[in-house]
Amino acid sequence: MAVILFVLFWVLLGVGLAYIGLRGGAGGARESLHTQTPRARHIAATLFAIVYVGFGIVIPAVLLVGNHDKASAQFKGVKLTSADRDGRDLFEINCATCHTLTAAHAAGKVGPNLDQLKPPKALILDALAKGRTRGNNYMPAQILQGEDATKVADFVSKVAGQ
């Protein structure tokens, strides 16, 4: 649907520019479209408003809404399952204040940068279960447990360092 609207926009724009060019410029196109009846002027104004709103508001809105769902379904070519997306949401809520992870838009400065560390799933699950102490920084144990911990570990191990 979005591709059809995109192509339609460019086709109509091309036809409009060709019409203006064949009429000798904007002045000639305006003269040939000028009508004498009030009803014809009203119809032309209505059509212009419909095209303006359609291409200026409706098509961009459709494209933006349609792309949001697709954009969150992957990160730099790594396809995210619904469990991975849940893991990203859990990471943003529970881990992003301390850790840096580009895929979750997290820029924490307290814990290690997970993009640089690229931890395997087992290490992430161990850290979530047992916690960590690093210098003056402390990660409490059991921040996430069970399925939630697995979702976060799967997500982080998939996207860290991408």
N, C-alpha and C positions, 0 to 999 in steps of 0.2 A: 504494500500500500504506500509506504513512504517513498519507495523508488518511483512509483507511478506519479505521485505528486511532485517529486523533484523534477522528473522529466517533463511533466506538463508545464511547470513553471518556466523552464528554459525554452520550451517550444513556443509558449505564448509570448515570452519576452522577445524571441527571435522574430516571430510573425509581426509583432508590434513595431520592432525596429525596421524590418523590411518595408512595412507600410509607410512609415515616416520617411524612409529613404526614397521610396518610389514616388512620393508626393512632393518631393523637393524640400524636405526638411520639416521642422515642427510647424512652421507657419502654414505650409501647404496642406499638411495633415489636418490641422485645425480648421482650415477653410473647407476642406472636403467633408469633414464631420459636422460642420455647423449646420444646424437645422433651423427652420423657421417656426415650427409648431411647438407650443408649450409642452404638449404631451411627449413629443420625441425628445425634447431636452430633459424632461423628467425621467424618461426611460434610460437615457444615456447616463444621467447622474446616478441613478439607482444601480445600473450595471457597473459603473466605475466604483461605487461604494462597496458593492459585493466583491469585486475583484480585489480591491484594496484591502478589505478586511480579511478575505480568504487567504491571500498571499502574505499579508503582513502579520496576521495574528494566528489564524487557524492552522496553516501548514507548519509554521515554526513550533507551535504548541504540540501538534501531533508528533513531529519528529523528536522533540525533546522528551515527551512522555514515553514514547516508544523506545528510546535509547536508554533510558534510566534502568529499566529492567535488564536489558542486555549488557549494559556496562557493569552492573554489579555481579554478573554471572561469570566473570573471568577477571584475571589480573595478569597483565603482560603475557597473554597467551596461555596461562594456566587456567583451565576450566575449573570453576568452583561449583561443587555440588550444593544442595540445600544445607547439608550438614556443615560444609565449609563456610557458607554464608552465616550460619548460626554461630560457628566458631569465631568468625570475624566480629560479629556483634558482641559476643561474650568477651572477646579480647578487648574491644573498645571500651567496654564497661569496667572490666576488672583489671586490665593490665596496661592500658595505653598511657596512664598517668606516669608510669615508671619506665616503660620500655619503648624503644624506637623500633617501628616496623612500618615500612612504607605502604604495604598492602592494606594496612588498617588506618592509614593517615595518623599514625602515632609518632610523637616526637618527644618521648620521655627522656629524662637525663639521669635518673637515679639508678635504674637497673641497666644491665648490658644491652647494647644495640643488637637486636636479634637478626637484623640484616647482615651484620658483620659476623656474628657468631654462627649463624646457620645451624641451629641445634637440631639433632634428630628427634623423632617423636618420643623415644624412650627417655631422653634427657629432660624434655619438657614435662612429661608425665611425672618423672621423679621430682623435679623442682616444684611442681604444683602440689604434690603429695607431701614432701618433706620440708619445703621452704628452703631458703638460702640466706647465708650471712656473707656479706662482701664488704670488708672495711667497716665503715659506719652505717652501711645500708643493710636493710633487713627485709627479706621477702617472707611473709608469714606462710606457714604450712596450710594446706587444704583451702586455698582461696576458692578453688573449683574442685568438684569431686565427680566421680562417676562419668556419666555420658557427657556432661558439660566439659570436663577436663579433657576427655578424648577428642571432642569437637575442636577445642582450642589447639590441642597438640597436633591434630591432623592439619588444621589450617596453617599454623605457624610453620610446621615442617615442610609444607607444600610451597609456601610463598616467600619464606625468609631468604633474602639475598637475590631475589628476582629483579 
